Amino acid sequence: MHVVATAGHVDHGKSTLVRALTGMEPDRLEEERRRGLTIELGYAWTALPSGERVVFVDVPGHERFLGTMLAGVGPVPAVMFVVAADEGWMPQSEEHLVALRTLGVRHGLLAVTRADLGDPAPALKDARDRLAEAGLGPVEALAVSGRTGEGLDGLRAALDRLVAALPAPDPHAPVRLWIDRVFSVRGSGTVVTGTLPAGRVEAGDELELDGEPVRVRALESLKEHVESVTGVARVALNLRGRVAPERGRALVTPGAWTATDLVDVRVTMAVGARGPLPARLTAHIGSASVPCEVRPLAAEAEGTAARLRLARPLPLHLGDALLLRDPGRGHGELRVLARATVLDVRPPELRRRGAARERARALADASVDAASLLRTHLLLREGELVAMGCPPGGRPVAAGWHVDPDHWSALSARLPEVVRRYAADHPLEPGMPVEAARHELRLPDRRLVAALVRPPLAVADGRITTTGRVPAGAAGLPAPVARAVRTLLDDLAGAPFKAPEAGRLAELGLGPRELAAAVRAGALLRVADGVVLAPGADARAAALLARLPQPFTVSQARSALGTSRRVAVPLLEHLDRGGLTERVDEVHRRSRSS
């Protein structure tokens, strides 16, 4: 299936031509048929000589319905431009052409209608030149009459050639279906229609609408029930969900688009439009029409970058084109003002003086790819890049994170200095906590810190240490602590189980942090809070207790060890935990090595 939109001035015979080609009535409303004026989007289809089916989206030509025209043309890849032979090029012809050029439509053909009412040659030449100048290239141009049937066979053949030359859409692309019509069917519920430009939708699929899940209960395409449909196609979806759909909303593949109300764009002024842009405009994409505020990021002479704040979030990718229109302009004034190409769907805040101009310079060199995004955001998850429309080409550095290469190199160079500075500030700690390093480097994930670690650094027990450092013994401690530990060990040499009192520890300058460092370094044995002995004292105590008559009491153990109850009780509990002694009852223990 192929989808082609009409375009052209009001009353130039667009609907008449579609009716003659398809045998179907594109004007759905009674008012349209009564007034002979297209007000809403119309749809009709037919088979071409090759057997290919083509669907026409018939759009209004009156200037008051430009927004509706844009909703019909927005998702469509090709256009049939219509000009009447007896009137020639008209103001709305020009506005439609400016809109098509701004939207980036590059495929089409020209049909000069009402050839039975005037010489089509002048209109053919003039319109063909204008379309070629607008970028549609050397379009085929034919003179036809929807009333008499003149030229219709040639037009069908030209349509066949047009659709054969259209680029093939990606069937695996993420779905973004802009809704252009919503209605209810008794017994089925809500039905929406739209043009599917790419991707695939199947019955039972779960899509998102304004961030809420909706289920596709059933599909129709050209009034035929189908199980699946692949773009490009006109499709009607029967939906089940909590959110009420409207024209201008989009059904999207979950996680494949970024819903945003703030975008940085590159502005290209429409032919005939003059800047600067007004501060408030209407942005069009697909069938959406959204008011927006425009903030130029630099003086007009310095660049074309701008920031748009949309009245509601839209699902966007980098590279999407928004048409900027001024609906408040008077009769005869150009209302299509510019094309805004999306360069960032999550732009950074502009807080500092001069930040806007700096951002404009960065956007001047921006491209629509993951590398450009990472230069701005520095770190992004793979899913975020996909949702922005720029799947990464390389492998993540850690846990799905992709990082700008220059930023990653700078972090790698900073980490050793950060660890060194932390060690100087915290000499009693065995290393820098990974979480502290993450905070210092302003990283969002601890796994990124671990990925940065290179020898001589290493990660152990949640800390970053320097490999090759020997932590055992007093030699691994700061000099003042090492001297105090050696003095304490000298005290214990003659009475190995008389743990020093708090006063003696304070006299030596061994507070809780210093003692903890000494225990981690293996220079002391911690039995309980405030009770420390020499390394190996527990094994010596177990050997002495094994010589006692078994079982023994705490009092007997205290006497054998030559210590106080303050030390004996926690030491025995320590030996119990180590499996060197065990309780017999509430009073007695025995040595397990006896």
N, C-alpha and C positions, 0 to 999 in steps of 0.2 A: 504494500500500500504506500501511496505517496500523498502528501498534503501540500496544497498550493492555496495561498491567500489571494484575494482580489485587492486592488488598490486603484484609486482614481477619484476624480471630481464627482460630486453629487449629480445624479440624473444623466450620467454618461453611459448607462446601460449595463452596469456590472451584473446586477441580479438577472436582467433579461438574458444576458449571455450565458450565465450559469444555468438558468432554466432551460435554455435551448440546447446546451451541451449535455445535460443530465436527464432532462425530463422531470426534474423534481423542483418543488417550490422552495427556494431558500428563505423567503420571507415567512417567518413562523407566526408573527403577530397579526391579528385582524387589522390593527391600526396601520401596519406597514402596507398591507395589501390594499387597504382603503385609500391611503394617501399616495401610494406608489413611491414610498420613501423608506429605505432601509434604516432602521433605528437600532436594532440588535444584531448580533452576529448570527449569520445563517449558515447552514451546512447542507451540502448536496454532493453526490458522488456518481461516478460512472466508470465503465470499463473503456480503456483506450484501445486503439487497433491492435496493439501488441498483446492485449490481455491484461496488462497492468491496470490496477484500479487507482484512480485519483480522486481525492476528496477536496472539495473547494470550501474554504472558509470565506464566506462573503461578508465584507465589512461595510459599514456605513461610509458614505462619501461626504456627508454634510459636515461643515466645520464644527458644529456643536457636538459632534460625536467622535471627535478625534481620539479621546481616551478609549472609547469602545473599539475604534479601528486598531489602536495599538495593542489592545488585549487580544485581538484576533491574529495580528501579524507577528506578535512577539515570539511565540514558540515555533513558527513555521519557517521551513528552510527556503522556500521559493515563492515567487509572486507572479501573478498575471496582472500586468498594469493595463488599465483600460482608459482610452482617450476617445472622445466622440469626434467623428470626422467633420461634423457640421459646426462644432464649437472650438475644437483644437485644445491646446494647452490652457488650463484654467488655474486660478489661485489654489484650489484644493489639490489639484494635480501636483503642484509644486510642493505643497506642504507634505503630502503623502510621500513624495520622492525624497524630500529632506529626511523624513522619519525613517524610510527604508535605508537610506545611506547611513544615517546615524546608528541604526540598529545593526548594521553590518550585513544586511541581506545582499547577496552577490549573485543570485541565480533568479532568472525570470525571463518572461517574454512579453511582447507588446501586442495588444489587440486594439486596433482602431475600429471602433464600433460605429454603427449607424452609417455604414458605407452606402446604404441605399438613399441617404438623405443629403449627401455632399461628397465632394471629391476627397478621397482619403489621402492622396499623395502628400499635400502640405503637412497635414497632421502627422503622418507617418515619419516624414523626414525630421520634423522638429522634435517629436517625442523620442525618436530613436537617438538623436544626438544628445538630448538631455539625459536619457538613461545611461548612455555610454559614458558621458562625463561624470555621472554620479557613481560609477564603478560597477555597474551591472554588466559591463562588457558589451561585445557585439551581439546584443539580444536579437532573437528572431522577431520580426515584426510582420503582422498580417492585417489586412483589411477584412472585416467581417460585418455581418448583420445578424443580430439575434432575432430580428423580426422575420426576415426572408430566408434565413439559413445560408446566405452567401458566405463562403470561406470557412464554414465550420469544419469540413473534412480536413482542410489544410491546418486549421487550428488544432484539431485532435492529433494530427501527425506531429505538429510542433510540440505539443504537450508531451507526447511520447518521447521525443528527443530531449526535451527539458528534463524529465524525471530520470531518464537513463543516465544523464550526466551528473546527477546529484551525488555528492559523496555518501558512501554507505555509513549509516550510523552504527555505533558500537552496541551490540546486543548485551554486552556485559557491563555497560556503563551504569552508574547509580541512577535510580529513578528520581526525576523531578517533574511531576505532572502539574502544570499550572491549571487550576480549575477555572473554566470560563462559563459554566452553567451548573446550577443546582436545582433539583426538583425532587418530589416525592412520588413514589409508585405504590399504590395500595397493595398491601400484602408483602411488599419488599422493603419499603423504607426509603432512606436517602440514596439518591443517585447523583453522581457528579460526572461531568464530561470535560474533556480536555484533549490537547494534542500531545501525545507522548513522543518527544524528539529522539530519544535513545533509551536503551535499557529494555528490561522485560518485566511485565507484571503478570502474575498468575493468580487464579482463584485460590483463596486461603492465605495469600501473602499478608504480612503485617507491615504497614507503612506508618509514617508519622505525619500528623497534621498539627502544626503549631506546637510541636513537642509532645503531643499526646498520641498514643498508639491507636490505630484504626485497622480494622480487618476488612480485607476485600472478600466480600461474600460471593460475588458473581461479577462477570464481565460481559460486555457487549461491544462489538465493533461493527459499525454500519448495520445496526439493528439485528445482528446475528450473535447468538450466544456462543462464547468461546471460552476455553479453559485458560488460555494465555494469549498475550499479545506482545509483539516486539516493535519498538519504534523504527521508523516514523509511522504513527498511526493515530487515527481518531478513535477514542475509546470512551466508553461509559462504564463507571464502576459503581456497584452497589456496596455501600459501606456500612460497617457497624462500628460505632465508637461513641465516646461521650462528648466530643467536641463537635460543634455545628459548623459544617463547611460553608464557605462563601467564595464568590468569584474573587480572584486575586490571591487566594491562598494556594499553597502547593502541597501535594502529597509527595513525600520523599522517602528514600531508603534510609532506615535508621542508622545514625552514626556516619553518614556519608556526606553530610552538608553542615556548614556552620551557620546557625541561625544568629544573625547579628543586626543591630540597629546602628552600628558605627563602622564606617568603612573609609579607607584612604583610596583615592582614585586619581587616575590621570585624565584630565579633561581635554577633549577635542571639540572645539567649537563647530557647530553645524555651519554648512555653507550659507552665507548671507547673514549669520548671526554675529553680533558684536558684543564684546565683553565690556565691563566685568559682569559676571553672572549676578542676578539678584540673590539676596540672602535666603529667600524661601522659594522653593520650586517644587514640582512634582516629579518623582522618579518612577519610571516605568521599566518593568522587566517581566517577560512572560505576559500573564494577564493581570499582574499586580500594578497598582497605581497608588503610590505612597507619598504623602507630603514629606519634605525633607528640608533641613537647614544646611546651607552651604557655607563652609569656612575655607577660603583660599589659604594655602599654607605659605605663600610668598607673594610678593608684588607681582602683578600681571606680567611685567617684563622679565621676571626672573624664573618663570616656570608655569606649569599647568597643573600642579598638584593641588588637590583640595581634599577636605574631610567632609563627609556627608553624615549627618545625624538623621536617621530615618524615624518616621513616626511610629513604626512597629518593626520588629525583627523580620528579616527575609532570609530564606535559605540560600546561601551564596557560595561560590567558588572564586578563587582568583581567576582573572581573565573574563569574568562575566561583564556584560555591557549593560549599563543603565542609560536609558534615554532621559534627559532632563528637559522638562517642559514647563513653560510659564502659562498656566491656565487663565491668568488674569489679564493677558494682553488683549488689546482691542481688535476689532474687525480689520483684517488686512495686514496685521502685524504677524511676524513669524513667531510661532509659539514653541516650536521645537528648537531648543537652543544649543544643546551639546550632547556628546557621548561621554559617559564616565566609565572608564575601564577600571575594574576593581583590582587593586594591587595589594590590599591587606584587609582581611576581614576581622582582625583583632589588633587594631593599631595601638601603639603605645601612647600613654598619657603625655600631654605637652604641658609640663609644669614650669620649666625654667624659662627665663627670658631668652628669646632667640631660638627656642626649641622648635617652633613651627617652621622657621626658615631652614634650620638644620634638617628637619624631617623632609622638607621639600627637596633638598639636595640629594638626600638618600633615595627618595622615590624617583628622581630623575634617572638614576641608573638601575632601578629595580626591574626585575624580569618576573615572569609568571612561572616560578619554579620553587622547589624546596630550598635550594641554596640561598635564594634571595630572602625567603622567609626567615631562615635561620640567621642570616646576617642581622636581622632586626630583632628577633625574639631570642636568639642565642641557643635556647634549648626548647625542643618541642617533642611530644610523644608522637609515635608513628600514627596513631589514630587521629591526632589533631591535624597532622599534615594531610592525611587522607580526606578528612572533613573539610579542609581548606581547598581541596582540589589539586594538591601537589604531592602525590605519593612519593616517598623518598626512594632514591636509587641505590644508596649504599646501605650497609648494615648499621644497626644502632650501636652506640658505644656501651650501653648497659640497659637492661630491663625495658627495652622498647624506646629508649630516649635517643634522639638524634641531636647533635650539637654542631654548631658552627665550628669548622676546623681551627680557625684562628683563636676563637675563644677557648677551645679545648686545650690548645697548646699553651695559652696563657695560664689556664688553671693548673696544668701539669707543672709549669715553672713556679707557680706560687705555692703549691702544697708543701714542698720541703721547707720553705721559709716559715710558713704558718706553723708547721710542726715544731721547728726549731724554736720559734718564739714562745710557743706554748710550753715547751720543756723548760725554757729559761724562767718563765713565770710560775711554773708549777713543778719545781725540782723533785718533790716527793712523790709525784704520780708516775706510774710506770709507762705512760704514753698518753697521747692526745685522744680523747674520745672521738669516735667517728662522727657522732652527732655534733660535737663542737666544731669539727672541721667543716661539716656540712653548713652549719650556720655561718662560719667565717667566710666560706667561699660563696655563700648565697645560692646554694644548690637546692633543688626541690626534693631530692631523693638521696638517701644514704648510700644506695648502691652506686650512684655516680662517683661518690668519694672513693669507694673501694676500687672502682675501675681506674681511678687516677693514680693509685698507689703503685710505685715502681721501686725496685731496689735502689738505695739501701733501706727504703721504708718497707714496712710490712704491717698487715692487719692481724691482730690476735685478740680474742676476747673483747671485741668491740672497741679496741684502741689501736692507734697507729703508733708503731714503735720503729726504732732504728735497728736493723738487723746487725748482728755482730756485737751488740752491747751485752756485757756479762752482768746480769742483775744479781747473781748469788753473792751473799756475804756483804760485809760492810763496804767493800770496794765499790759496790754499785750504788752507793748512797752519796749524797752531798757531804763534803768534808766535815762540817760541824756535827751532823748526825752520825757519821761513821765514828768520830772520836767518842761521842757519848755512848754509842753501842759497845765500843771496845772497853770503855770504863765499866759499863754494866756487866759485861761478860767477865771482867776481872773480879768484880764483886761476887759473881756466882761461882767462880772457880772453886772457892773453898766451901761453899754451902750451896750446891747446885739446885736445891729445891726451896730455898728461901727467896721467893720472888720479892723484888724491891717494893717498898711501900710507895704510895702516891707522892709523898714528900720527896723521896729520893729521886723518883722519875722527874719531878718538876725541877729539882736541883740540877739534874743532868740536862735539862732542856728537852726531855722526851715527852712531848704532848701526844694526843691521840693521832694526829697526822703523821708525826715522826715515827711513832710506834708502828702504825699501819704500813708505812714505807719500809721499815726495817723487816717486818714480818713478810711483806711481799718479796723483799730481796733475799729472804732465807736467812737473815742475820739473827732473828729471834724467833722463839716459838710462843705463839699466843694461845694460852689455855682458856682464858676468859677475859672479860673486860677488866683492864687494869692489872691482869696477872700474866706476866711474861717470864719465860725461862730461856736458857740457852738451847740452841738447836740440838735435838737428840735427847733432851731431858726426859721425854716421855718413854723412850726405849730403856733408858737407864733405870727409871722408876719401875717399870714393869719387871725388869730383871731382879731388882731388890725385893719387890713384893712376891715374886715367885718363890723366894726362899722362906717366906713366913709359913707357919702352920696354916693350912687351908681349912675352912674359909677364914677370913679375917675381917675385922671391923675397921671403921674409919679411924678410930683412935689408934688401933695397932698400926695401920698404914702411916698415920701422921708421925708416930714415934719412929718407925723404921726409916722414914724419909727425912726425919729431922726438920720438920717444917710445921707451919701453923695450920689450923683448920681452914683459914681463909684460902690457903693454897691447896690443901689436901682434897677438899671436897670437889672443886672444879677439875683438879688434875685426875681424880678417879673417874669423874664423868667423862673426861676427855679419853681416858683409857678404855672406858666402856664403849664409847663410840668407835674407837679404833679396833675393837675386838681383842684387846690385850687383857682385859678383865671382864667379869660379868657378875651380875647380882645373883645371889642365892635366895635372899629374902630381903625384908625391909632393913635389915641391919648388916648382913654379911655379904661379902664378895669373895670371889676366888680368882686366882690367876689362870688364864686359859693356857699359859705356856708351862704350867707346873705339871 
